[in-house]
């Protein structure tokens, strides 16, 4: 079988071999590629990825039997559909002649271009990551209208304040909907994404295949004795749906009882304001977060780590007292999967597909946007640390056991191979 993967990022394998920087996003792709190499069931794997580096465009690079193809896309404006990409993919597909097209994600316009160019719904698979339509619907995530309808200097220059950002996701949702209507098969992981895609195209064949996480997260386990008990670790918080404003408000309710409380946020910072230049670069949402931090008495208690590599990310999980996912919209977030694999105590919202990933016996789940219940969940973890650490350990180990089963690399790889065989019409 020849398979063409169309992905959203330059994979770390390619970047490292060619001496380029890379994103740690979508780490499960590296996990899946690792299984491909270990098992060798795909004999002709091609991976096409977008770039705005013209030196890479059109290059074909073979790394240990996997062929990489770079195509140009304006990555800073993924909301605009560029019809010329259809021609790019038609040529690429003609050269490769794949048995199956597997598009990972619907967030970029190249997903629709690839589906149109392949023109074979029965052999087309669209893998769901985020769901643009749902993001657009709930983008404001409870932020005040004075923030949603306002722009900072940086936002005006970039034409990128919350209302504009929501409009961009609505445009991306148009391409997403078109791609799903033209595809014949979809891979998802949660009841949330299943319902969302079948609302668009009830004729789709839906397959449930869990992801494979980065290798190091399958080893090691959180230990209460090694943790900074009142340190909260969370994933990126650079736009409203990630719910960082909810976490800050909740911690404002806790700071008097836990004066050593600390929030550590992985990812790019939108709250750096040490200099005039940095303040001028702040988006309106970042300014709102800074105001909340001040109002909640959390100055000096909130920090952003910057983008982290695999080992640094793992270190942050293991050294934290708990992991909090305050998101307002999610499908199946990698950060939650990684925290579960490591057995870190979890407090998470019930947004989107999260209820398909974790139960109330495995972590503390609160209604999305409910800052009081979020604060209660955090407090409950810290109370268990002091009063009943064995009960907390039993909860985290149940969570870890579930994650090790659901994200088992070999099992999920075999599930994907079964989907490929079904789509290709090959008997198992």
matplotlib code that plots the C-alpha trace (Angstrom):
import matplotlib.pyplot as plt

x = [0.0, 1.2, -0.2, 0.0, -0.2, -1.0, -0.1, -0.1, 3.5, 7.0, 7.7, 10.5, 12.3, 12.5, 13.5, 16.3, 17.7, 17.8, 19.0, 15.8, 13.8, 10.5, 7.3, 6.4, 2.7, 1.0, 3.6, 1.3, 2.4, 6.0, 4.5, 2.7, 5.7, 7.8, 5.3, 5.5, 9.2, 9.0, 6.4, 7.1, 3.6, 3.5, 5.9, 5.3, 4.7, 4.8, 4.3, 3.4, 3.7, 3.2, 6.0, 6.5, 10.2, 10.6, 13.9, 12.0, 9.0, 9.0, 11.8, 11.5, 13.5, 13.8, 14.6, 14.9, 12.3, 9.8, 9.4, 8.8, 7.2, 7.2, 4.5, 3.9, 1.1, 0.6, 0.7, -0.1, -3.5, -4.9, -8.4, -8.0, -8.6, -6.1, -7.4, -3.9, -3.1, -5.5, -3.1, -0.1, -1.8, -3.0, 0.6, 1.8, -0.9, -0.2, 3.5, 2.9, -0.3, -1.3, -3.8, -5.0, -5.0, -4.9, -5.4, -4.5, -6.7, -9.1, -7.7, -5.7, -7.0, -4.7, -7.0, -9.7, -7.3, -5.9, -9.4, -10.5, -7.3, -7.4, -11.1, -11.6, -14.0, -13.9, -10.1, -9.9, -9.6, -9.9, -8.5, -10.1, -8.0, -9.6, -13.1, -13.1, -16.9, -17.1, -14.2, -15.9, -19.2, -17.5, -14.4, -15.2, -15.3, -17.0, -14.6, -16.3, -17.7, -15.4, -12.5, -14.1, -14.9, -11.7, -8.3, -4.8, -2.2, -0.7, -4.1, -4.9, -1.5, -2.1, -5.8, -6.2, -8.5, -11.0, -13.9, -11.5, -10.1, -13.6, -14.3, -11.2, -12.3, -15.7, -13.9, -11.8, -15.0, -16.2, -13.2, -13.6, -17.2, -16.5, -13.6, -15.9, -18.7, -16.3, -14.5, -15.8, -14.0, -13.1, -11.0, -11.9, -11.5, -14.5, -18.2, -17.9, -16.0, -18.2, -21.4, -19.8, -18.7, -21.8, -23.9, -22.0, -22.0, -24.1, -22.7, -19.2, -17.7, -16.5, -13.6, -12.4, -8.6, -6.8, -3.5, 0.0, 1.9, 5.5, 7.7, 9.0, 5.5, 5.1, 7.9, 7.9, 5.2, 4.2, 5.2, 3.7, 7.1, 8.8, 6.1, 5.8, 2.4, 0.8, 2.2, -0.4, 0.8, -1.3, -1.0, -1.0, -3.3, -2.8, -6.4, -9.7, -11.0, -8.0, -9.7, -6.6, -8.9, -11.0, -7.9, -6.7, -10.0, -10.2, -6.7, -7.7, -10.2, -7.4, -4.4, -5.2, -5.3, -2.3, 0.1, 2.7, 0.3, 2.0, 0.6, 3.1, 1.9, 3.6, 3.8, 4.2, 3.6, 1.1, 1.5, 5.2, 5.1, 8.4, 9.3, 7.4, 8.2, 6.8, 3.6, 3.0, 3.1, 0.4, -2.9, -6.1, -6.6, -3.1, -3.9, -7.1, -5.2, -2.7, -5.6, -7.1, -3.8, -3.5, -7.2, -6.9, -3.7, -1.6, 1.2, 4.4, 2.5, 2.0, 4.8, 5.0, 7.7, 7.9, 7.8, 9.1, 10.7, 9.5, 11.8, 11.3, 7.5, 7.7, 9.7, 7.1, 4.3, 6.2, 7.3, 3.9, 1.3, -1.4, -2.3, -5.3, -7.1, -9.5, -10.5, -13.8, -13.5, -11.5, -11.7, -8.9, -6.1, -2.6, -1.7, -4.4, -3.3, 0.3, -0.7, -2.8, 0.0, 2.3, -0.3, -0.4, -3.5, -5.9, -8.5, -10.2, -13.3, -15.9, -15.5, -16.1, -14.5, -12.9, -15.6, -14.7, -11.1, -11.4, -14.1, -14.9, -13.1, -9.9, -9.8, -11.8, -14.1, -15.9, -18.5, -16.6, -16.4, -17.4, -14.7, -16.2, -16.2, -12.7, -11.4, -13.2, -11.4, -8.0, -8.7, -9.9, -6.6, -4.6, -6.7, -6.2, -2.5, -2.6, -5.4, -5.6, -2.6, -3.4, -6.8, -5.2, -2.6, -5.3, -7.1, -4.0, -3.0, -6.5, -6.1, -2.6, -3.8, -6.6, -4.2, -1.6, -4.4, -6.1, -2.8, -1.0, 1.2, 1.1, -2.7, -3.5, -1.1, -2.9, -6.2, -5.0, -3.7, -7.1, -8.8, -6.3, -7.1, -10.8, -10.6, -8.4, -10.7, -8.2, -9.4, -7.9]
y = [0.0, 3.5, 6.1, 9.8, 11.7, 15.4, 17.0, 20.5, 20.8, 19.9, 16.7, 16.8, 13.9, 16.0, 19.2, 17.5, 15.7, 19.0, 21.2, 23.3, 24.3, 22.6, 22.8, 20.4, 20.6, 17.4, 15.2, 12.1, 12.3, 11.5, 8.6, 7.2, 7.5, 5.7, 2.8, 2.8, 2.4, -0.4, -2.4, -1.7, -2.5, 0.6, 0.1, 3.4, 6.2, 9.8, 12.8, 16.2, 19.2, 23.0, 25.6, 29.2, 28.6, 28.9, 27.1, 24.0, 24.2, 21.4, 19.5, 15.7, 14.2, 10.5, 9.7, 6.0, 5.0, 7.8, 10.4, 14.0, 16.6, 20.3, 22.6, 26.3, 27.6, 31.0, 29.7, 33.1, 33.2, 29.7, 31.1, 31.8, 29.1, 29.2, 27.3, 27.1, 24.4, 22.0, 22.0, 21.4, 18.4, 17.1, 17.0, 15.5, 12.8, 12.0, 11.5, 9.3, 7.5, 6.7, 4.0, 6.1, 9.8, 10.4, 14.1, 14.9, 17.8, 20.2, 23.5, 24.5, 25.0, 22.4, 19.7, 20.7, 21.1, 17.6, 16.0, 17.8, 16.9, 13.2, 13.0, 9.5, 9.7, 6.0, 6.1, 9.4, 9.6, 12.8, 12.7, 15.0, 17.2, 20.5, 21.2, 24.7, 25.0, 24.4, 26.7, 29.5, 29.0, 29.3, 31.3, 34.2, 31.6, 34.0, 36.9, 40.3, 42.1, 45.0, 42.6, 40.7, 43.9, 45.8, 45.8, 46.6, 48.5, 45.1, 43.8, 46.8, 46.4, 42.7, 43.0, 40.2, 41.0, 38.5, 39.3, 39.0, 35.7, 34.3, 35.3, 33.6, 30.3, 30.7, 30.9, 27.9, 26.1, 26.6, 24.7, 22.1, 21.5, 21.2, 18.7, 16.5, 16.6, 15.3, 12.7, 9.1, 8.3, 10.0, 9.0, 10.5, 9.7, 11.1, 11.2, 15.0, 14.7, 11.9, 13.9, 17.0, 15.3, 13.2, 16.4, 17.6, 14.4, 11.5, 9.3, 9.3, 6.1, 6.9, 5.0, 5.5, 5.3, 6.7, 8.6, 7.6, 10.0, 10.9, 8.1, 9.5, 10.0, 6.2, 6.0, 7.4, 8.4, 11.4, 11.1, 13.3, 13.5, 15.0, 17.5, 21.2, 20.7, 24.1, 24.5, 24.2, 23.3, 24.0, 24.0, 26.9, 29.8, 32.3, 32.5, 32.5, 29.0, 27.6, 29.2, 30.6, 33.5, 30.9, 29.4, 32.8, 33.7, 30.4, 30.8, 34.3, 32.4, 30.2, 32.5, 33.5, 29.9, 28.8, 31.8, 29.7, 28.9, 29.1, 28.8, 27.6, 27.9, 26.0, 27.7, 31.2, 34.1, 36.8, 38.4, 39.6, 43.3, 44.1, 46.8, 49.4, 47.4, 44.2, 46.1, 47.4, 43.8, 42.5, 41.4, 42.5, 39.1, 39.3, 42.7, 41.2, 38.4, 40.8, 42.8, 39.6, 38.6, 41.9, 42.0, 38.4, 39.2, 36.8, 39.1, 37.1, 33.8, 33.3, 32.4, 31.2, 28.7, 29.3, 26.5, 23.3, 20.2, 16.7, 16.2, 19.7, 19.3, 16.0, 17.5, 20.2, 17.7, 15.6, 18.5, 20.1, 19.5, 19.0, 19.5, 21.8, 21.9, 24.9, 24.9, 26.0, 24.0, 20.9, 17.6, 15.3, 17.5, 16.1, 17.8, 15.9, 12.6, 13.3, 14.2, 11.0, 8.8, 10.2, 9.8, 13.5, 14.6, 16.2, 18.9, 19.4, 21.0, 18.9, 20.7, 18.8, 15.4, 15.4, 13.3, 10.5, 10.6, 10.7, 9.8, 11.3, 8.3, 9.3, 13.1, 16.1, 17.3, 20.7, 22.3, 24.4, 28.1, 27.5, 29.1, 28.1, 24.4, 24.7, 26.2, 23.4, 20.8, 22.3, 22.6, 19.0, 17.8, 19.7, 18.6, 14.9, 15.5, 16.4, 14.3, 11.2, 10.8, 7.1, 8.0, 10.5, 8.0, 5.4, 8.0, 8.9, 5.3, 4.5, 7.4, 6.3, 2.7, 3.9, 6.2, 3.4, 1.2, 3.9, 5.3, 2.0, 2.5, -1.0, -1.4, 2.0, 1.4, -1.9, -0.1, 2.4, -0.4, -2.1, 1.1, 1.4, -2.2, -1.6, 1.6, -0.1, -3.1, -5.5, -8.4, -8.5]
z = [0.0, -0.8, 1.6, 1.4, 4.7, 4.4, 7.7, 9.3, 10.4, 9.5, 11.4, 13.9, 12.1, 8.9, 10.7, 12.7, 9.6, 7.7, 10.5, 11.0, 14.0, 14.5, 16.5, 19.3, 18.3, 17.2, 18.9, 18.3, 14.6, 15.8, 17.9, 14.9, 12.6, 15.3, 15.1, 11.3, 11.5, 14.1, 12.3, 8.7, 7.4, 5.2, 2.3, 0.5, 3.0, 1.7, 3.9, 2.5, 4.8, 4.4, 4.6, 3.9, 3.3, -0.5, -0.3, 0.7, -1.7, -4.2, -2.4, -2.1, 0.7, 1.6, 5.2, 6.0, 3.4, 4.1, 1.4, 2.4, 0.1, 1.0, -0.5, 0.0, 2.1, 3.8, 7.3, 8.8, 7.1, 7.2, 6.8, 3.1, 0.6, -2.3, -5.3, -6.8, -4.1, -5.9, -8.8, -6.5, -5.0, -8.4, -9.6, -6.3, -6.3, -10.0, -9.2, -6.1, -7.2, -3.6, -2.7, 0.2, 1.0, 4.8, 5.7, 9.3, 10.5, 8.9, 10.3, 7.1, 3.6, 2.2, 3.6, 1.2, -1.7, -1.2, -1.0, -4.1, -6.0, -5.0, -6.1, -4.6, -1.6, -0.9, -0.5, 1.3, 5.1, 7.1, 10.6, 13.1, 15.3, 16.3, 15.0, 13.5, 13.4, 17.2, 17.9, 15.9, 17.8, 21.2, 20.5, 23.0, 25.9, 28.3, 28.0, 28.6, 25.5, 26.2, 25.6, 22.7, 20.8, 21.5, 19.9, 21.2, 19.2, 18.2, 17.2, 15.0, 13.2, 12.6, 12.1, 14.7, 17.7, 19.1, 16.8, 13.8, 15.1, 15.4, 11.9, 10.7, 12.3, 10.6, 7.3, 8.2, 9.1, 5.5, 4.1, 6.9, 6.0, 2.3, 2.9, 5.1, 2.5, -0.2, 1.9, 2.4, 5.7, 8.9, 11.9, 15.3, 18.9, 20.9, 20.9, 20.4, 17.1, 15.9, 16.4, 14.8, 11.6, 11.1, 11.4, 8.3, 6.4, 7.7, 4.9, 6.3, 7.6, 11.0, 12.6, 16.2, 16.5, 19.5, 19.1, 20.0, 22.3, 22.3, 23.5, 26.8, 28.2, 28.5, 31.1, 34.6, 37.0, 39.1, 42.8, 45.4, 47.2, 44.2, 43.4, 44.3, 45.8, 45.1, 41.6, 38.8, 35.3, 32.3, 28.5, 26.2, 27.1, 24.3, 23.0, 24.8, 24.2, 26.2, 29.3, 31.1, 32.3, 34.1, 35.8, 36.9, 38.4, 40.3, 41.7, 42.9, 45.2, 46.5, 47.0, 50.6, 51.7, 49.6, 49.4, 47.7, 44.8, 41.4, 37.8, 35.2, 31.6, 28.7, 25.3, 23.9, 26.3, 25.6, 29.0, 28.9, 29.7, 31.2, 28.7, 26.7, 23.5, 25.0, 26.2, 22.7, 21.4, 23.7, 22.2, 23.9, 25.4, 27.0, 28.4, 29.9, 31.5, 33.1, 34.5, 35.9, 37.5, 39.2, 40.3, 41.7, 43.7, 41.6, 40.6, 40.8, 40.9, 37.1, 34.7, 31.1, 30.2, 26.5, 24.0, 25.5, 24.0, 24.9, 28.0, 29.3, 29.0, 30.9, 33.6, 34.2, 34.5, 37.0, 39.2, 39.4, 42.1, 39.5, 35.9, 35.0, 31.7, 31.9, 28.2, 26.9, 23.6, 23.1, 21.2, 22.6, 23.9, 23.9, 27.2, 29.0, 27.4, 28.5, 32.1, 32.3, 31.0, 33.7, 36.5, 37.3, 39.3, 36.8, 37.1, 33.8, 32.3, 30.6, 27.3, 24.0, 23.8, 27.3, 28.8, 26.3, 27.7, 31.5, 34.2, 37.6, 39.2, 37.4, 37.9, 38.9, 36.1, 36.3, 34.0, 31.4, 32.4, 36.1, 38.0, 41.4, 40.5, 39.1, 42.3, 44.2, 42.1, 42.7, 46.4, 46.6, 45.1, 47.6, 50.5, 49.5, 49.3, 53.0, 54.3, 52.2, 49.8, 49.3, 47.8, 45.5, 44.4, 43.7, 41.5, 39.6, 39.0, 37.7, 35.3, 34.2, 33.7, 31.4, 29.5, 29.0, 27.5, 25.3, 24.0, 23.6, 20.6, 19.1, 19.6, 18.1, 15.2, 14.4, 14.6, 12.0, 9.8, 10.0, 8.9, 5.9, 4.9, 5.2, 3.1, 0.5, 0.3, 1.7, 3.9, 7.4]

ax = plt.figure().add_subplot(projection="3d")
ax.plot(x, y, z, "-o")
ax.set_aspect("equal")
plt.show()
